[in-house]
Amino acid sequence: MDIRLLVLRTGNTKQLADFYSLLGLSFDYHKHGNAPLHYSTTIGQTVLEIYPLTKTQIEPDKNLRLGFGIDNFEETIEKLKNLKVAFSLEPTETEFGFMTIISDPDERKIELYKNKTKE
């Protein structure tokens, strides 16, 4: 089994796409079918899309938690700290690897893992 699609809904699609771009993702802005304009990127085989809230949504789901392994960990952490991104766990070694936990603009918790360097 593979995860093929993740959709994040937000009140500010550009702000959220800009935030996730800080982690190294590159988004396209497009529309297909009857869908609203939205941002899309691919991570391996998984498509991550950022859509506006539905007509019945008042606010985004803050309970969804994502985790990303990143290659340029120290540089990314420094950039996030300079931008005053909220950290709920400072970078530390855990049983799952070296990681930190931040919050995106919609207050979702995002786990960032330091990818092991390839030799």
N, C-alpha and C positions, 0 to 999 in steps of 0.2 A: 504494500500500500504506500502511496505517496500523497503528500499534501500538494494539491495543484492550484488552490485559490484561497487567498485570505482577503477579506474586504473590511476596511476600516471606514466607518462613517463619522463625519465630523461637520461642525458648523463652519469651518474655514479650511477648505481643501488645499488651497495654496500654502497656507501657513504649515499645515501638517506635512505636505510634500517637501517643503523647504527644510523642515526639521529632520525628516528621515533622510534627506539628501546629505545632511551633516554626517551621517553614519556611512556614507559611501554609496548610497542608492541613487540611481539616475532614472528619473520619471519622464514618461511621455504624457502629454495632455491630449485626450481624445474622446471619441464617442463612438459607440457601436449600437446598432439597432435603435430601440427606443430608450436606451439608457441615457442618463444625464451626462454632461461633460464630466470627466473624472481623470485622475492621475493613475498611471499604471507602470509597474516595473516588474522585472523577472529576477528571481533569486533561485538559481539552479532551475528546477522544473516548476517552481512555485511562482504564481503570479500574485503580486501584492497590489491591490487597488485601493485608492482613496476616493470615496464617494461622498457627496453631500448627504446630510441627514434626510431620512424619508419624511414625507409630509406629516406622518404621525409621531415622529421622534421629537422630543423636546431637547434632549442632550445626548451626546455620544455615550457608548458603553465604556465605563471606566474600569470594568472588571476584567476585560481581556488583557492578557499578559503575553508579551512577545519576548523572544530571546534571539540575539544575533551573535554569531562569531565574527569578529572583525580582525583584519590583518594589522592595521595601523592603530592599535589600541591606545598607546600613550599619546600620540598626536591627537586622536579623536577626543580623548578624555580632557586634554588640555583645552581644546577648542570649545568643548561643552562647558567647562568651568568658566572660561572667559566670557561665554554668553549667558552665564548665570542660570544654567539648566539645573533643575532640582535633582540632587542625588539623595536617595534614601539608603544607599549603602556605598560607602567609599570603596574604591578598588581594593580588593583583598583576595587572598588565596582561600578557596573553599574546596569542599570535597568534589565539586563539579568543575573545578578549574579556576583560574584567575579571572575575576569578574567584578562588575559593579552593577548597581541598579539605579536607573534614572526614571524620570517621568516625562512623557511627551506633553505637548501643549494641551491635550485633552485629559491629562492626569492618568493615562494608562502607565503601568509599570513596565519598563523595558529592561531586560537583562542584557548586558553586553559582556561577551566573553572574549578573552584574548586568544586568538588563534595561535596554535603552536607554529613556530617558524619551520619551514621546510628546509631540509639539508641537502 
